[in-house]
Amino acid sequence: MICQQCGKDPATVSFTKIVNGEKIEIYICDQCAKKQENNIQGIPNGVLNEHLLSGLLDGEGNNELPVVEKESPRDIQCPKCGLSYSEFVKTGRVGCVECYIQFADRLTSMLERNHGTVAHHGKIPKRKKSLIQDKQQLTMLKNELQSLIEREKYEQAAHIRDQIRELEKKLSSQ
């Protein structure tokens, strides 16, 4: 996506404004974001890029700028790419797939705090929506069937089993 302000560079920063109950998303490049820093309420000058993200990652709720320690006993390092957690906090980018595993406990708490969940749900393409919903329904029914069997509610389990068979038949025909 191209910057909506200068129209030249790739957009790397997004802002969401809510005006009269209407959500407006603005995508701009780093250069335009630096120019806009002074206009964003509540963000001190020079903070927009790395300090804002590091405050979110470390969960600091105060108004002071977060301090990232260079050497710390809590500073985990990825064995594959060598990225340390403090470097990740500064840049907001992981170095490799292994980083997700190494920083999992901290990433999980950060994602729950910022997004309310750790599972990414994303958007569902319209042409695949019914297929995906059917698969989700099938998974839910199978879990419910297992629960009913464990509680020895066999009549209800038989009903759920029949629903599962119908749904599997429908999915195999698609």
N, C-alpha and C positions, 0 to 999 in steps of 0.2 A: 504494500500500500504506500502511496506517495503522500508526502506531507500536505495537509490541507491548507497550510498557510503560505509556504513558499512555492510549493508545486514542483520542487526539484529533487530533494533528497528523500530517501525512504523514511517512512514514519516509524519511530521507535517508542514514542510516548503517547499514551492515550489519556484523555480527561473525560469525565462524565459530568455534565451539568444537568441539574434538574431545574427547569424554569416553568413555573405555573403547572407543575405536575407532569411536564413533558420532559422525557429523557433525551438529551442531546450528547452524542459522543463526538469528540474531536481528536483527530490523529495528527500528530506533528513530529518533526524530526528533532534531534538533539539540539541543533543550533537554535531553532525557533523556541524550543522549550527553555533554553537558557535565557533567551530574550524575554520570555513570558514570566520568569521566576518572580520578578518584582510585582506582577499583577495577581499572583495567586495568594489568597489570604491564608494566613496561618503557617506559611512555609518561609523561614528565614532565607536570606540570600545565600547562594552557594550550596544549598541543601538538596535541591531537586533530584540529582542523579543518585549518588551512592548512599548518602546519609538517610534519605527518606526510606529506601528499601532496607537498609540495615536496621533501622528502627523497627520496621515491621517484622523482620526476621528475628530479632532479639526480643521482641515483645515489650519493648520499653514504652511505657505509657506516659512518661513525663515529657516536658517541653524542651528538655535539654537535648543536644545532639548526642547520639550514641557514640561511644568510644569503642573501637575495635582493637583488642589487644593483639600484639604481634606474636608473642609466645605465651601460651597459656596451657595449663594442664588439661583444660576442657577443649582445647583446639584439636579436633580430630583431623587426620589427613587421609585422603584417598590413596590406597596402595597402588592403584593402577595409573592414575594421571598425576598424583602428587598434589592436587588441589587441597588446601586446608579450608576448614570451615570458615575461618575469619576472612579468607580471600573470597569465598563464596558469598559471604554477607556483604562484602564491599562491592562486588560486581553484580550479584544477583543471578549469576550463571554458573551452572555446574560444568565440570570438565568432561565427564564421561558418564556412561550408564552406571558404573560402579559407585559414583558419587551419591546417587539416589539411595543406594543400599547403606553406604557408610553414614550418611546424614539423615537416615530415615526417621529416627525418633524426633529430631529437631524439625525436620520438614513436616512431619505429621502434625505436630502441635501448632506450627505456624499456619499450615493450611486450614486446620480446624478453626483457629482463631480468626483468620481472615476471610474464609469462605463458608464456614459452618459445616463443612464436610471434607473428607479426603478423597472421596470418589468423584471422578470427573464424569459428568453426565452429558455435557455438550448438546449440540443440536442434532436432531435426527432428520436425515434427508426425507422429503415427502414421499418419494417413491419407495423407500424402504421402511417407512414408519410402521405400517401394519405388520410386516415381517418381524421387526425388532420387538414390537409390543407383544406379538404372539410368543416369541421366544422367552421374553421376560415373564409372561403369564405362565408358560410351561414350567419354567424354573420355580416360580412361586407355588404352582400346584403340586409339583413333585416334593417340595419341602413340606407343604401342608399334608400330603399323603403320608410322608414319613412320620410326621408328628402324630397323625391320627392312628397309625399302626402302633407306634410306641405307647400310646394311651389306650390301646385296644378298643378303638371305636371303629369297628370293621364295616358297619353299614355305611357310615359317612365316608370311610376310606374307599369303599367300592364305588360310590358316587363320584368321588374325585378321580379315581382310576379311569372311569368311563370318560370323564371330561379330558383327561390327559390323552387317552387314545384318540378322541375326536380331534384334539388340537395337533397331535403328532401326524394324523392322517392329512389334516389341512396343510401342515408345514411341508410334508413330503410331496404334496401335489403342486406346490409353488415353485 
